[in-house]
Amino acid sequence: MATLAEIRAKLKAQDTRTSTGFVGDNAIYPHWNIAEGTEAVLRFLPDKDSNNTFFWVERAMIKLPFNSVKGESTGSVQVQVPCMEMWGDPCSILAEVRQWFKDKSLEDMGRKYWKKRSYIFQGFVNESPLAEETKPENPIRRFIIGPQIFNIIRGALLDPEMENLPTDYDKGVDFRINKTSKGGYADYSTSKWSRKESALTGDQKQAIDTHGLHNLGDFLPKKPGEVEQKVMKQMFEASVDGQPYDPDKWSQYFRPAGMAQKTGDPVATAPQPAPAVQALHKGEVNGKPVLEPAPEPATKPATENKAEEILAMIRARQKK
């Protein structure tokens, strides 16, 4: 039987799990924060789940932008929902978005709502240019790797000259993340595997014995059920239609980071037309959204007309 302390710890862990599916601790090593021209050296470890062929798991999320929150004076917000294709199931959102790529005028809109892939790894940070204020007691960190770095990792694994698994405790190799910039954006194209094999240190092997490896699948979002899938589709249609995010309907299922949950029936009624809202620019500074008022257009933008046409087509198909 679990002790009270164990029950409290598990409940606390559940409370800190965000809508993105990650636990709000500092176990994730933020390699994206290293300075340009510096390098972080990582040593990947295998997944605890022996049924996972790889030493990572793939995460696929769809970002749903909203210009505002219903009943609030906040600016634009973004909600992430899991793509059902992550579990090998059909995704109703992507089924719609795929059709947009058949029309060149809708390609930008399609990319906006297309699934965003990332990959979850675990391992040790052997060298770091970051001055982290606090480090977790468990030195086995998690890494959220984007497609650019992942393609480098994957490409090297297909190279016949790599004789041993890079996660081997005694004959593995480190991975070196190099950060540069290209066109004003962070660029990691010069990242690479180390050429020399090396063994884990005694302290690292002891850490594995003490803390154990993570089951990487535990850090994926919970698979949505039938109700959650209906909510996701409803939110998608509202987002494309330019409606505000409605916390009374949706916050108990999916909400922007930092927003408290509200109660309500997310599927009892259809979304209502949104009130007029001021357009917003959305940018990022140090990975955080920054919002600025945008000039109000004299006429309705063509993209908004396209959005309405798309929603009309979606609803027409649903009535058939």
Backbone hydrogen bonds, N-H to C=O, Kabsch-Sander energy under -0.5 kcal/mol:
donor,donor_aa,acceptor,acceptor_aa,energy
7,I,3,T,-2.2
8,R,4,L,-2.7
9,A,5,A,-2.2
10,K,6,E,-2.2
11,L,7,I,-2.4
12,K,8,R,-2.5
13,A,9,A,-2.0
14,Q,10,K,-2.0
15,D,11,L,-2.1
16,T,12,K,-1.5
17,R,14,Q,-0.9
18,T,22,F,-1.9
21,G,18,T,-1.8
24,G,16,T,-1.1
25,D,23,V,-2.2
29,Y,27,A,-0.5
29,Y,142,R,-2.6
31,H,29,Y,-1.8
33,N,30,P,-2.3
34,I,31,H,-1.6
37,G,179,K,-3.6
38,T,35,A,-1.7
40,A,177,I,-2.1
41,V,127,E,-2.2
42,L,40,A,-0.6
42,L,175,F,-3.3
43,R,124,F,-2.6
45,L,122,Q,-2.8
48,K,214,H,-2.3
50,S,48,K,-0.8
52,N,49,D,-1.7
53,T,51,N,-0.7
57,V,120,I,-1.4
59,R,118,S,-3.4
61,M,116,K,-2.3
62,I,81,V,-3.2
64,L,62,I,-0.5
64,L,79,V,-3.2
66,F,77,V,-3.0
70,K,245,Y,-3.3
72,E,69,V,-2.1
77,V,66,F,-2.3
79,V,64,L,-2.3
81,V,62,I,-2.4
83,C,60,A,-2.5
86,M,83,C,-2.0
87,W,84,M,-1.7
88,G,85,E,-1.4
89,D,84,M,-1.9
92,S,90,P,-0.6
95,A,91,C,-2.0
96,E,92,S,-1.1
96,E,93,I,-0.6
97,V,93,I,-2.4
98,R,94,L,-2.8
99,Q,95,A,-0.5
99,Q,96,E,-0.9
100,W,96,E,-0.7
100,W,97,V,-1.0
101,F,97,V,-0.8
101,F,98,R,-0.6
102,K,99,Q,-1.4
103,D,100,W,-1.9
104,K,102,K,-0.5
106,L,103,D,-2.3
107,E,104,K,-1.1
110,G,106,L,-2.4
111,R,107,E,-2.5
112,K,108,D,-1.7
113,Y,109,M,-1.3
114,W,110,G,-0.6
114,W,111,R,-0.6
116,K,61,M,-3.8
117,R,115,K,-0.5
118,S,59,R,-2.3
119,Y,145,I,-2.3
120,I,57,V,-2.7
121,F,119,Y,-0.6
121,F,143,F,-2.4
123,G,141,R,-2.2
124,F,43,R,-2.2
126,N,41,V,-2.0
126,N,124,F,-0.8
127,E,41,V,-1.7
132,E,130,L,-1.0
141,R,123,G,-2.8
141,R,139,P,-1.0
142,R,27,A,-2.1
143,F,121,F,-2.2
145,I,119,Y,-3.1
145,I,143,F,-0.8
150,F,146,G,-2.5
151,N,147,P,-2.5
152,I,148,Q,-1.0
153,I,149,I,-2.2
154,R,150,F,-3.2
155,G,151,N,-2.4
156,A,152,I,-1.9
157,L,153,I,-1.5
158,L,154,R,-1.2
159,D,156,A,-1.1
162,M,159,D,-2.0
163,E,161,E,-1.0
168,D,165,L,-1.8
172,G,168,D,-1.1
172,G,198,S,-0.5
173,V,166,P,-0.8
175,F,42,L,-3.3
176,R,192,K,-3.3
177,I,40,A,-3.2
177,I,175,F,-0.6
178,N,176,R,-0.7
179,K,38,T,-2.0
180,T,178,N,-0.6
180,T,187,D,-3.0
182,K,185,Y,-2.8
185,Y,182,K,-1.4
187,D,180,T,-2.7
191,S,188,Y,-2.0
192,K,176,R,-2.0
194,S,174,D,-2.7
198,S,172,G,-2.6
200,L,169,Y,-3.2
205,K,201,T,-2.3
206,Q,202,G,-2.0
207,A,203,D,-2.1
208,I,204,Q,-1.8
209,D,205,K,-1.9
210,T,206,Q,-2.6
211,H,207,A,-3.1
212,G,207,A,-0.6
212,G,208,I,-1.6
216,L,214,H,-0.9
218,D,215,N,-2.3
219,F,216,L,-1.8
220,L,217,G,-1.4
229,Q,225,G,-2.3
230,K,226,E,-1.7
231,V,227,V,-2.2
232,M,228,E,-2.6
233,K,229,Q,-2.1
234,Q,230,K,-2.4
235,M,231,V,-2.8
236,F,232,M,-2.3
237,E,233,K,-2.3
238,A,234,Q,-2.1
239,S,235,M,-2.6
240,V,236,F,-2.5
241,D,237,E,-1.9
242,G,239,S,-1.3
243,Q,238,A,-2.6
245,Y,68,S,-2.9
249,K,246,D,-0.7
250,W,246,D,-2.2
251,S,247,P,-1.6
253,Y,250,W,-2.2
254,F,250,W,-2.7
259,M,256,P,-2.0
281,H,292,E,-2.9
283,G,290,V,-2.4
285,V,288,K,-2.4
288,K,285,V,-1.7
290,V,283,G,-2.5
292,E,281,H,-1.3
294,A,279,A,-1.9
304,E,301,P,-0.5
305,N,301,P,-1.6
306,K,302,A,-2.4
307,A,303,T,-2.2
308,E,304,E,-2.2
309,E,305,N,-2.1
310,I,306,K,-2.6
311,L,307,A,-2.4
312,A,308,E,-2.2
313,M,309,E,-2.1
314,I,310,I,-2.4
315,R,311,L,-2.7
316,A,312,A,-2.1
317,R,313,M,-2.1
318,Q,314,I,-1.9
319,K,315,R,-1.4
320,K,316,A,-0.7
320,K,317,R,-0.7
